[in-house]
């Protein structure tokens, strides 16, 4: 378990930050941008949980928040050339598959889409849509970082599925799609 006795360390004052393996890199490095965007997505999901007023799906999101801490640790742990270190915390296929099962279960009860959906509807759905958009940014940052350094493919897949899950969840929170706000192309011309 993690134990933090001191919150500030001063080790980042020169603009670098430490990775899990002890190496350091600039705080503005693509890898760190991805870690930061995953943290922001986690915070947006926390806001969505509060807006959901104790709905059962909030428990799913709490589990996802824990996964996102794992994902941040995964991104902050360089992949080795050979076999991965046994202590490395990595996102695994079963975590991605869990999201897929949740998406499929929710989607089965939704009205089919006949238009693109605008972020909105109920306050809870709007908060989930915001979390979805932030998660998409985290995915873009992670794929940009993966162009520079090797990253766990399951971490990238997790972010992709998570944004899908958040979209479907927002529709569920909007009366299973009945209260979705539909895009009307050119409506304000």
C-alpha positions in Angstrom: 0.0 0.0 0.0 1.1 3.5 -0.7 2.1 5.7 2.3 2.6 9.4 1.8 4.0 11.3 4.8 5.2 14.3 2.9 3.3 15.9 0.1 6.0 18.1 -1.4 9.4 16.7 -2.2 11.0 19.6 -4.2 12.4 17.1 -6.7 10.2 18.5 -9.5 11.1 22.2 -9.0 13.5 22.1 -12.0 10.7 20.9 -14.3 11.3 17.2 -14.2 9.3 14.3 -12.7 10.1 10.8 -11.7 8.8 7.7 -13.3 8.1 4.5 -11.4 11.5 3.0 -12.3 13.3 6.1 -10.8 14.2 7.7 -14.1 13.2 11.3 -14.7 11.9 13.2 -17.6 10.5 16.7 -18.3 7.0 17.4 -16.9 6.0 18.4 -20.4 7.0 15.1 -22.0 4.2 13.4 -24.0 4.2 10.5 -21.5 3.5 12.9 -18.6 0.9 14.8 -20.6 -0.9 11.4 -20.9 -0.6 10.7 -17.2 -2.0 14.2 -16.4 -4.9 13.8 -18.8 -5.8 10.4 -17.3 -5.8 12.1 -13.9 -8.1 14.8 -15.3 -10.4 12.2 -16.7 -10.5 10.5 -13.3 -11.4 13.8 -11.7 -14.2 14.4 -14.2 -15.5 10.9 -13.5 -15.5 11.8 -9.8 -17.7 14.8 -10.6 -20.0 12.6 -12.6 -20.3 10.2 -9.7 -21.5 13.1 -7.5 -24.0 14.1 -10.1 -25.5 10.6 -10.3 -27.1 10.7 -6.8 -26.3 7.2 -5.7 -27.4 5.4 -8.8 -26.0 1.9 -9.0 -23.8 2.8 -12.0 -21.8 5.1 -9.7 -20.2 1.9 -8.3 -19.0 1.0 -11.8 -17.4 4.5 -12.1 -15.7 4.1 -8.7 -14.1 0.9 -9.9 -13.1 2.7 -13.1 -11.5 5.5 -11.0 -9.4 2.8 -9.4 -8.5 1.4 -12.8 -7.4 4.9 -13.9 -5.0 5.1 -11.0 -3.6 1.7 -12.2 -3.5 3.1 -15.8 -1.6 6.2 -14.7 1.0 3.9 -12.9 1.1 1.8 -16.1 1.9 4.9 -18.3 4.5 6.1 -15.7 6.3 2.7 -15.8 8.5 2.3 -18.8 8.1 -1.0 -20.7 11.3 -3.0 -20.6 13.0 -4.4 -23.7 12.5 -8.0 -22.5 10.3 -9.4 -19.8 8.2 -7.0 -17.7 9.1 -6.5 -14.1 6.9 -8.5 -11.7 6.2 -5.4 -9.7 5.0 -3.4 -12.7 1.3 -2.5 -12.4 -0.2 -2.9 -15.9 -3.7 -2.7 -17.3 -4.7 -6.2 -18.4 -7.2 -7.6 -20.9 -9.7 -8.6 -18.3 -10.1 -4.9 -17.3 -10.9 -4.0 -20.9 -13.2 -6.9 -21.3 -15.1 -5.8 -18.1 -15.8 -2.5 -19.8 -17.0 -4.3 -23.0 -19.4 -6.4 -20.9 -20.8 -3.3 -19.2 -21.2 -1.5 -22.5 -23.0 -4.5 -24.1 -25.4 -4.8 -21.1 -26.3 -1.1 -21.1 -26.6 -0.8 -24.9 -29.1 -3.7 -25.0 -31.7 -1.5 -23.3 -31.1 1.7 -25.3 -33.1 3.1 -28.1 -31.2 2.9 -31.3 -29.4 6.0 -32.4 -31.0 8.0 -35.3 -28.9 11.1 -34.9 -25.7 12.2 -33.2 -26.2 13.1 -29.6 -25.3 16.5 -28.1 -23.7 16.4 -24.6 -26.5 17.2 -22.2 -29.8 16.0 -21.1 -29.9 15.4 -17.4 -27.2 16.9 -15.1 -25.8 13.4 -14.5 -25.6 12.6 -18.2 -24.0 16.0 -19.0 -21.4 15.3 -16.3 -20.7 11.8 -17.9 -20.5 13.4 -21.3 -17.8 15.8 -20.0 -15.9 12.9 -18.5 -16.2 11.1 -21.9 -14.7 14.2 -23.7 -11.8 14.4 -21.2 -11.2 10.6 -21.6 -11.0 11.1 -25.3 -8.3 13.7 -24.8 -6.5 11.3 -22.5 -6.6 8.7 -25.2 -5.2 11.2 -27.8 -2.4 12.1 -25.4 -1.6 8.4 -24.7 -1.5 7.6 -28.4 0.7 10.6 -29.0 3.1 9.4 -26.2 3.0 5.9 -27.7 4.5 7.4 -30.9 7.5 8.3 -28.8 7.8 5.5 -26.3 6.5 2.0 -26.0 3.3 1.8 -24.0 1.1 -1.1 -22.9 -1.5 -1.7 -25.7 -4.1 -2.7 -23.1 -3.8 0.8 -21.5 -4.6 2.3 -24.8 -7.5 -0.1 -25.4 -8.9 0.7 -21.9 -9.1 4.4 -22.7 -10.8 3.7 -26.0 -13.4 1.4 -24.4 -13.9 3.8 -21.4 -14.9 6.7 -23.7 -17.4 4.3 -25.3 -18.7 3.2 -22.0 -19.2 6.8 -20.8 -21.1 7.6 -24.0 -23.5 4.6 -23.5 -23.8 5.5 -19.8 -24.8 9.1 -20.6 -27.5 7.7 -22.9 -28.7 5.4 -20.1 -28.9 8.3 -17.7 -31.0 10.2 -20.3 -33.9 7.8 -19.9 -32.2 5.0 -21.9 -31.8 7.4 -24.8 -35.4 8.9 -24.7 -34.1 12.2 -23.3 -31.0 12.5 -25.4 -30.4 15.9 -27.0 -30.2 15.2 -30.7 -28.0 17.1 -33.1 -30.0 18.8 -35.8 -27.5 19.6 -38.7 -27.7 23.3 -39.7 -30.4 24.1 -37.2 -29.1 27.5 -36.2 -28.3 28.8 -39.7 
